[in-house]
Amino acid sequence: QVQLAESGGGLVQTGGSLRLSCAASGRTFSLGWFRQAPGKEREFLAAIAPSGRYAYADSVKGRFTISRDNAKNTVYLQMNSLKPEDTAVYYCATGSLLVTYRGRSDVDYWGQGTQVTVSS
C-alpha cells in the first residue's frame, strides 16, 4: 500500500509561483502530477522516474518543473508564471509506467489533492 500526501497549494496572483510537494510512503516507482479543473477531466502534467527520466505535458512545458528526492521519497512541482487557467485541484500520483504513457489508467495510487487557485 502506498500513501501520497500533497502540500503547497494555495492562492496566488497571475504570474506568481507555487511549489507543490508530495511525500510518499511505501515503495513507489515513477511519481507524477495531474490536475483537475471544475467540469474538466483530470489531465497529466508531469512525471519523473527514479532514474530522473521525466515527461511533461505540452501545456506546462517551460513553466512547470518536476523533481524528486529519492532519499525522502518526495516529488516536487515548481510552478512559475501561473495563469488563471492553472486553477485546479492538483493530484500526486505514482505508477510504474507513468513517464512512458502518462495516462490516468497508468496510475496505481493517487493523493488526496491540493487546491491551487490563480487570481486574475
C-alpha positions in Angstrom: 0.0 0.0 0.0 1.3 3.5 -0.9 0.1 6.7 0.6 0.7 10.1 -1.1 0.4 13.4 0.8 0.4 16.6 -1.2 1.1 20.1 0.3 1.9 23.5 -1.0 -1.3 24.5 -2.7 -2.9 27.9 -2.2 -4.0 31.2 -3.7 -1.6 33.1 -5.9 -1.8 36.0 -8.3 -1.3 35.7 -12.0 2.3 35.5 -12.8 3.2 34.1 -9.4 4.8 30.8 -8.4 4.0 27.9 -6.1 5.9 24.8 -5.2 3.9 21.6 -4.6 5.3 18.7 -2.6 4.2 15.1 -2.3 5.6 12.8 0.3 5.2 9.1 -0.4 5.1 6.2 2.0 5.8 2.7 0.7 7.5 1.6 -2.4 7.0 3.9 -5.4 8.1 3.9 -9.0 7.5 6.9 -11.2 5.9 9.9 -9.4 3.9 12.5 -11.2 1.3 15.2 -11.1 -2.2 15.6 -12.6 -4.7 18.3 -12.2 -8.5 18.6 -12.5 -10.4 21.8 -13.0 -14.1 22.1 -12.4 -16.1 20.4 -15.2 -12.9 19.0 -16.9 -11.2 15.7 -17.0 -8.2 15.0 -14.9 -5.1 15.7 -17.0 -1.5 14.7 -16.9 1.1 17.4 -16.1 4.4 15.8 -15.4 6.1 12.6 -14.2 9.6 11.6 -13.2 11.1 8.1 -12.8 13.6 7.1 -10.0 16.3 7.4 -12.7 15.5 11.0 -13.3 13.8 10.4 -16.7 10.9 12.8 -17.0 8.0 13.8 -19.1 5.8 16.9 -19.4 2.5 17.8 -20.9 2.9 20.5 -23.6 0.6 22.8 -21.7 3.1 23.2 -18.9 6.4 22.7 -20.6 8.7 25.6 -19.8 6.6 26.8 -16.9 6.5 23.8 -14.5 9.5 21.8 -13.3 9.2 18.4 -11.7 11.9 17.0 -9.4 12.3 14.3 -6.9 14.3 13.4 -3.8 14.6 9.6 -3.8 16.1 9.6 -0.3 12.9 11.3 1.0 10.6 9.6 -1.4 9.2 13.0 -2.3 8.3 14.6 -5.6 8.0 18.4 -6.2 6.3 20.5 -8.8 7.7 24.0 -9.2 5.1 26.1 -11.0 6.0 29.5 -12.4 4.2 32.1 -14.5 0.9 30.9 -13.2 -2.3 31.7 -15.1 -5.9 31.7 -14.1 -6.4 28.6 -16.3 -4.0 26.8 -14.0 -6.6 26.9 -11.3 -7.5 23.3 -10.3 -7.1 20.6 -7.8 -3.6 19.1 -8.2 -3.1 15.4 -7.5 0.1 13.5 -6.9 0.2 10.0 -8.4 2.5 7.0 -8.7 2.7 4.3 -11.3 5.5 2.2 -12.9 4.7 3.4 -16.5 3.7 6.9 -15.7 6.6 8.6 -17.5 6.1 6.5 -20.7 2.3 6.5 -21.1 1.2 9.5 -18.9 -2.4 8.3 -18.5 -4.8 8.1 -15.7 -5.0 4.4 -16.3 -1.3 4.1 -15.6 -1.7 5.4 -12.0 -1.6 2.9 -9.2 -2.2 5.3 -6.3 -3.5 8.9 -6.0 -3.0 11.5 -3.4 -6.0 13.4 -1.9 -5.3 16.5 -3.9 -4.4 20.1 -3.1 -6.2 23.2 -4.4 -4.3 25.8 -6.5 -6.2 29.0 -7.3 -4.7 31.7 -9.5 -6.4 35.0 -9.3 -6.5 37.4 -12.3 
